[in-house]
Amino acid sequence: MELYRRPDVYRRRWRVLAVLSLGLALVIMSLAGVNVALASLQRELGVSLTVLQWINNAYTLTFGGLLLSAGALGDRYGRKGALAWGLVIFIGAALLGGVANDAAVLLVSRAVMGIGAAFIMPATLSITTNVFGPAERPTAIAVWAGVASAGGALGPLLTGVLLTGWWFIPPGGWELAFLYNVPLGGAVLLASVLWIPRSSDPEAARGDPLGALTSLVALSALLFWLIEGPERGWTSPLVVAALAAALAFGAAFVAWERRSAHPMLPLSLFSVPRFRVGAGVNTMSFLVLIGFWFLLILYVQFALGYSPLQAGLTTLPEALSGMLVAPFTPRLVSRYGARRVMAVGFGVLTVCFALLAATDATTPYSFLAAPITLAGVGLSLTTVPATNDIMAATPLAKAGVGSAVNDATRELGAALGIATLGTLSAVLYRRSVEGADLREDLAEAAADSPGAALEATSELADAGELSASGVETVASVVAEAFSRAFSLSMLAAAIIAALCGVWVLLARREAASRRRQTHDAAEGAQEE
């Protein structure tokens, strides 16, 4: 009997969705929330922009690289168990990050948190699709996607409150960006043990360790090439070797998945246009949006001088608009079609990023609020139909694989977004700083990162070696340089979003043309 037909499960299905949504929110909040702590972390630990990218991508790398394997294991051995063990790993790694005192331990913590998240996220979606029947499933998936959108904004808000302090909450250090996951994760773990029903696929495929290894190495090498290329030089032997490894292991992954009896990623699913377009939309929407989140939080702190709490509040309109639009998206899809809605979503994102391309070091929040709100609308209009298409094209018994593919495409996009837009902004920032008239020691610190420049300025001012006007000059140079890097990166994001919208429309026409050809061929066969 399907899980959603069981009376006991049916009665508590919305309670189950609430618990699963909290688990999902925890994963997404951790992905986005740490961004608010990056400025403080950079000042205290003295790390560069490149290291900040790795701290973010250590999470998305293991998260995205293991999602498919974790989803398959959850299908085979039980989704409730996968969710519970994922939460245990996630909580333990968050605790490690909270007591870390150097970047190396933080990288390990973030990577292990990503492993836990890889088991949590696909379990939440696959259990959701099994708990709700066909009539309610699109609505449940819309709620799931809306929570994912909200988590991306609520994470920075919560982190900002913890770092800055508010009302009865005293201000704390960047460590709290990790430690808040411990009590919240514990509550979700307890609720999942009590209320989540057991489910699995009795015919689930066995694990695919070779597929997981080759995909993880390929993605790691690609990210190394993108992030370290500007730092070490694109012709550096190590950077060139990373690109070669990414191509070689990527080709090996595809070749192995085609011949494997139990592939981690059934490539046959990509022959279904609905699945293929959904996966592509997820990847590209998260590429531009996660890159945007990463840069926006740094921009408002380094260029506009916001506190961590103000930076967290900056993203609140996106959470609200995303949560409001997501539940209505299934109705829009049923009336206008998924691909039209997704194309409009990319159009909204294009307008959002085009507006952000007009920002500078004096832009008021009254201007920023509009494009940030549009980001939430665009995210819901693109990812809700994409997620529903992926799950609808996947057999119900293989929901874990479909869920994992859905999540893996998002994390792949997130990792590529931080790497590409983050690297672009770092290059643009350094070029702007190098052209500024700064004394040698400050110029070197500024070229390393905005945080290093501000920290060096503060130390020199405290020692009486830099005047107040000198402090203002450095702060102005950093603000102008980072705001210019941010605006040009947003222009690049706008171009990417516009091209994606065109691609979705062309894919829709291609699918319609194929349906007409199939229909004509069937009619011809009947006439004969």
Secondary structure as GFF3:
##gff-version 3
##sequence-region A 1 528
A	DSSP	three_ten_helix	3	5	.	.	.	ID=ss1
A	DSSP	alpha_helix	7	11	.	.	.	ID=ss2
A	DSSP	alpha_helix	13	45	.	.	.	ID=ss3
A	DSSP	alpha_helix	49	77	.	.	.	ID=ss4
A	DSSP	alpha_helix	79	98	.	.	.	ID=ss5
A	DSSP	alpha_helix	103	131	.	.	.	ID=ss6
A	DSSP	alpha_helix	137	164	.	.	.	ID=ss7
A	DSSP	alpha_helix	176	179	.	.	.	ID=ss8
A	DSSP	alpha_helix	181	195	.	.	.	ID=ss9
A	DSSP	alpha_helix	209	232	.	.	.	ID=ss10
A	DSSP	alpha_helix	237	259	.	.	.	ID=ss11
A	DSSP	three_ten_helix	267	271	.	.	.	ID=ss12
A	DSSP	alpha_helix	273	302	.	.	.	ID=ss13
A	DSSP	alpha_helix	308	314	.	.	.	ID=ss14
A	DSSP	alpha_helix	316	325	.	.	.	ID=ss15
A	DSSP	three_ten_helix	326	328	.	.	.	ID=ss16
A	DSSP	alpha_helix	329	336	.	.	.	ID=ss17
A	DSSP	alpha_helix	338	356	.	.	.	ID=ss18
A	DSSP	alpha_helix	365	392	.	.	.	ID=ss19
A	DSSP	three_ten_helix	396	398	.	.	.	ID=ss20
A	DSSP	alpha_helix	399	434	.	.	.	ID=ss21
A	DSSP	alpha_helix	440	448	.	.	.	ID=ss22
A	DSSP	alpha_helix	450	462	.	.	.	ID=ss23
A	DSSP	alpha_helix	468	527	.	.	.	ID=ss24
###
